[in-house]
């Protein structure tokens, strides 16, 4: 497997120096990226030494190096998985034909749209999380936050490379625009709604990395099947880094649950808030919010765009090559279509249901996290079960958007929704204020805030009391 060339100004394994025009374009974009990072990236920690992993290879095993580094010195770059000889298109109408190394003219706009939408999520999450370092519950968590941030930054680089290498002036303009939009900005927001939501406390961060980054996993899995090989190769390596983000989310929420269970057992007759823990019901409300928001990221349940992306070979299904049939031409997806206030059971052409197919895989993967968390409550003999809300609940995109569905997916009256949504199903202002009140930094090596349990083990074989950030 090829290594990564760190002798260049922009680390890469794509022989960037052989394309001087592209190299100059990316080197021209680089200072603007650094300015963006310093202005809206993690605040006040850019001079600190942080124990970060950096990619040194695209080999599946042993691809990363761990050492102390300051974030602005992190070597963001362009890393693609190795080229496949004689790669073929794996799905759609062009099944079995040669994959594309260049953008076909008829698919130029659609491909650019897919790439820009994915690329826009990467800097957005950094912006959403920029203040969290000030309230980190431990050095371990602070380090994990910054690892997520620098890798989201590198994922932006991966997409910008594809845009600038293959879309000419349009690609350069899109790359510039990616540094100009801002998460939550009313005048110039990020493209997708979830990436404009505030992420101001660590329970939100853990839910975000659990559920919203998991959406990223499945979008990347679908794009990694693309007939456009540079995009597929970029996304496959991004998935290698994405796994850590999901780990941070699942174990982070799990450690919050664990600490609450410990307090419940130690003080069985007390309100856990009296002892600085987060009630399990409140955690469930946070889960309901971030799951429902992340469900929106897949788009409409019946979509001609999704059908066209699949038909053309632009975007497949997760793990497409593990499926038995790859044209989806004669198959159907049975769903209850909601229209004019009523449901009609319908067999939708499978290609038009590709968003829902991907959402199915996402929900099944989320459920594994729910099982993991419920094992924690069971281990502590706490009679509480976490659950996923229905995909119909609290939607803003798709056929369920704006309609009052309860957690089980049943249509209810607007008055019932108004009575139960805030406080019983979704976080209230008081919930968020209470969680925010706990957000006091705990930045001494080996110390953890009182609302979260220590991790089971450290990073890269280190102890949990290792000095992950040198303050």
N, C-alpha and C positions, 0 to 999 in steps of 0.2 A: 504494500500500500504506500502511496506517495506521502511524504511529509509536507509540512507547511513551510514556505519560504519566509523566514523572519528577517532576512537581510533587506527586504524591501520596505519602503515607507508604509505601504499597505500590505500587511501579511496576506498571503494567498497561496492556493495550490492550483491556480488556473493559468499559470505562466503569464501573469499580467504584463510583465515587462516586454513581452513580444508584441503587444498592441499599444503603441505609444499614445495614440489618440485617446483610447479608453483610459489608459493610465493617467493621462493629464486631466481628463474629465473628473475622475474619481479623486485625484489629489486636489483638485480645485474644490470639490464638495467637502472634503475632509475637514478643513478649518470651520466651515459652517456647522458641521456635525459637532465638533468639539465645543463651539460656542453654544449650540443648543444644549449639550450635556451640562455645561457649567451653569447655564441660566435656568433650566427647568428640570435638570436631573437631580439626583440626591443632593440635598443641601448640607453644607458645613462639614462633610467628611472626605472631601476630595484630596486632602493632604495626609490622610491616615493610611497606615499600612494595614491591608486587609488580606486575610488568607484565602486567596481566590484560586480557582482552577482555570487554566488557560489551555485551549486546544493546541496540541502540538502535532497531531496526526489526524487522519480521517479513518484510521483503523478502528474497528468496533471495540477491540480490547486495548486498553492502555493508551487511549487517545488524549488524555489530559495530564497536565502538569500542575502541581499545587505549590504555591509559594506566596510570600507576602508581596503585595504590590499596591500602589495607589491607583484608584480608579481611572484618573485621566491617563495613566501610563498603560492601562490595559490595551493589549494589541488586538483591537477589533479588526476583522478582516473578512476575507471571502473564502469559504471552505465548502467545496462540493465533494460529494462521494465519488469514488472512481468511475470513470466512464465504462459503460457496458459495451462490449463489442456487438455490433449488429442488433442493437436494441430495436424492438418492435412495439407498435402501439398495442396496448393490452385490452382495449375495450371500445365500444361504440361502432359507428359505421365504418371506421378505418381500421378495424381490428386486423392485426397481422401485417399491416404495412409498416414501412420504415418509420421510426420515430423521427421527430424534427429537431435539427440542431439550430435552425433559424425559424423565425416567426412566419408562418404562412400569412400572406396578405389578407385572406378572407377572415382570419381569426385574430387579426392584430388588435382590434378594439376590445374584443371580449377577453383576450389574454391580459391586456394591459389593465382592464378593470379588475380582474381576479387578483393580479399581482399587487396592484395599488391598495386594494381593500385589505389584503393580508398584511402588506407592509405597514399600513397605517396603524394597525393594532399594536405594533411593537414599541414605537416611541410613546404611544398613548399610555400604556401601562406604566412606563417609567415616570411619566408626568403624574399619573394618579398616585403613585407611591412615594413621591419625592420627599415628603415631610416625615415619613414613618421612622426614619433613623433616630429622630429625637425622642421617641417613646419606646424604643426597642426593649423587650422584656429580658434580654440577655445578649452577651456578645455573640453567642452561637446564632441567635435569630438575626442579629444585625448583619452578621456575615452572610447568612442565607439570603436576606433581602438584597444585599449588594451583588451577590452572585446572580440572582434572578435579573437584576437591573442591567448588569453588564452584558448578560447573554441576550436579553431582549434588544439591547443596542446592537449586538452582533447580528441578530436576526434581521434587523433593519438594514445593515450593511449587505446581507445576502440578497435581499430583495432589490436594493438600490443597484447592486451590481447587474442583476438581470435586466432591470429597466434601462440602465445606461448602456449596457453591452448590446441590447437587441432592439431598442425602441428609439434610438437617435435623439433628436431634439425633444420629442414628446417625452421620452424617458428621463432626460435631464430636467425638464420642467416639472415632471411628477416628483422626481427626487427632491427638488427644491421645496415643493409644496409639502412634502412629508415633514419638513422641519419648520413649517410655518403654521400648520394647524395646531391647536392646543386642546387638550382634554378639558371638557367642561366650559370652554369659551363660547359665549352666546353668539358671537359674531363669526367665529371661525373654528367650529368644533371638530372633533374627530368624526370619522365617517359613520361608525356604528355606535348605537346608543349606549351599550354597556360600557364602552370605553370613555364615556363622558360622566359616568357615575362617580361620586366622591368615594374615595378609599382612604378614610382618615383615621382608622384604628386598626389594630392588629388582627382582630377577629374578622374584619372585612378583608384584610390582606390574605389571611389563610383561606377564607371562602373564595376569594378571587383566584388564588393559585390552584385551589382544588377544582373549581367549577369553570371559571372563565378560561384559565390556561388549558383545561381539559378540552374545551371547545377548540382551542388552538391546536391541540394534538390531533383532533379528528379532521380539522380543515387541512392540516399539513399532510396527514395520511392520504386524504383525497387528492391533494395537489401533487403528492409524490408519485402518483400513478400517471400524471399528465404525459401526453404524447410529446410535449415540449420538454426535451431532455434537460436543458439548463435549469428550468424550474423544478423538475423532479429531483435532480441531483442536489439542488440547494435545500429543498424541503427535507430530504432524507437525513442530511446531517443536522439540520435544525431539530429534528425529532430526537436526536441523541442528547442534545442539551435540554430539551423540553422535559425529559423525564424527571430531572431534579426539581423543577418547578412544581410538578404534581406531587412529588414527595413532600415538599415543604408544606403544601396545602393540606394534604391528607393527614400527615403526622402532626401538623400544627393545630388543626381543629381537634385531633385526637388528644393532644396534650392539654388543651383547654378543658375538654370533657373529663379527662383523667383527674385533673386538679379539682374540678367541681365535685366529682364523685368522692374524692378523698375528704373534702370538707363536709359533704353530706353524711358520710360515715362517722366522722369525728364529732360532728355537732348535729345529731339526728333530729333535734327538735327546733333547730334554728333556721332562719332564712339565710341562704348561702351568701346573700349580698352583705350580711352583717360581718362576714369574714373575708370579704374581698374576692369572692368567686363569681363566676358568671352562671346564672341559672340555665339549666338544660333547655327549658322552654324558650328562653331568649336565644340560645344558640340555634334552636330549630327555626326560629323566625328569621335569623340571618341566613340560614341555609335556604329557606323558602324564597327569600329575595334574590340571592345570587343565582340559584338554579333557574328561576323563572326568567331573570334577565338574560342569562346565558343561553337559555332555550331559544330566545329571539334571534340569536346570531346565525341560526341555520336558515332563516328566511321563511317564506311561505310554504305551507304544507303541499300545495299543488303549484308547480312552478314550470312555466315554459322555458325560463332561463336555465334552470337546472337540467331540463331535458336537452336543451341545445348544447350545454357544456358537456354533457355525457356523450351525446350523439357525435360531437365533433372531436372527442378525445381530449378535451381541455382539462376536465376534472372528473376523476373516477369515484369509486366508492372506497372506503377504508378497506385495506387488505384485498383489493380487487383480485389479485392473482390467486388468492385462496378460494375464490368462488368457482363454481362449476361452469357457469354460463356468463358471457361477458358482453352480450349485445343488448340485453334487457329489452328486446324488441317485441316479443310476444307475451311477456309476463305482465302481471298486474299487481297492484298493492291495494289491499282492501282497507278502507278507512271510513270513518264516519265524517262526512263532509258537513260542516256547519254553515248554513246560509239562511238568511232571513229568519233567524231565531229558532231554526229547527235543524235536526240532524237527518241526513240521508246516507244510508250505508251504500258505498259505491266502490266498484273496482276501478281504480285509477291506473292508467298506463304507467308502468313502473318507472319509465324515464321521467315522467312528470312528478314522481314522488321521490326523487333522489335526495331532496333535502330531508324528507322524513326518514328515509333509510339511514342517512348519516346521523340524524337525531336519535334514532333507535339505538344505534351502536353507542352513542354518547351516553344515553340514559342507562344502558346496561353497564357501562363502565363506571358511571357515578354510583350505581347501586353497590358495587364492590366496596366503595368507600363507606357507604351507609352500614354495610355488614361489619366492616372493620371497627367503626365507632360503636356499634351495638355490642360488640364483643367486650369493649371497655366497660360499658355500663353493667353488662352481665358479670364480668369478672369482679366488680365491686358490689355485686348483689343489689344494684339499683334497678327498680322497676320502671324503666323508661326506655322506649324504643324510638330511635330517630327514623325518619322516612323521607322519601322524595315527594315533593308535590306533583300533582298531575301536570303533564305538559300543557294543559289548557289553562293552568292557573296563572293569573297576573301577567298575561301576555300583552305586548305592545306591537308585535309584528305577526302577521299571518291571520288566518281566518278566525282565531279566538281573540284577537286584539280588541281591547276595550269592552269585552263582555264579562259579566260577573260569574266566573266559575270558581267553585270552592276547591279545597285541596285535593279532593277525590275526583275532580273533573266534572262535577255536576253543576248544571246551570241553576243559579239561584237568583232571587230578586236583588235589585240594586240596593234596596234598603238593608237586606241581610248582609250583602257585601260590605256596605258602609259600616255596619255594626261590628263586623268581625275582622275585616281586613287589617285595620290598624290596631295592634294590641294582641290579637289572638293568632293571626297568621303572618303578619309582616311587622318588622321592627317599628316601634314608635319613636317619637322624639326623645321620650324619657329613656327608652332602651339605649339609644345611641349616646345619650348624655351619661348614662351610668357606665357604659363600656368606656367612653372617653375619660371618665373620672378615674378609671383604673390605669390609664395609659401613662404610667410614670416610668422613666427609664431605669433599667437595672443593668449597669454597664461595668460591673466588676467581674473579673474572670471567675467562673464557677457559680455565680449568683443568678437567680431566676426570680422574676416578678411573682407575686403571690397568687396571681390568677391563672398561672400556667405551670404544668409539671415540666421537669427537665426532660430532655430527649433520652431515648434508650441507649444511644451511643453517639459518638462524635463524628466529625467529618474526616474522611480519608484516614481512618484508624486513630485519630487523635482522641484524647479524653474529652469529656463534656466540659471540663473546667479549663480547657486550653484557651490561650489568649488569641481568639479568632480575629479580633480587631485590636490594634495597638493604639490606645487613646492617650 
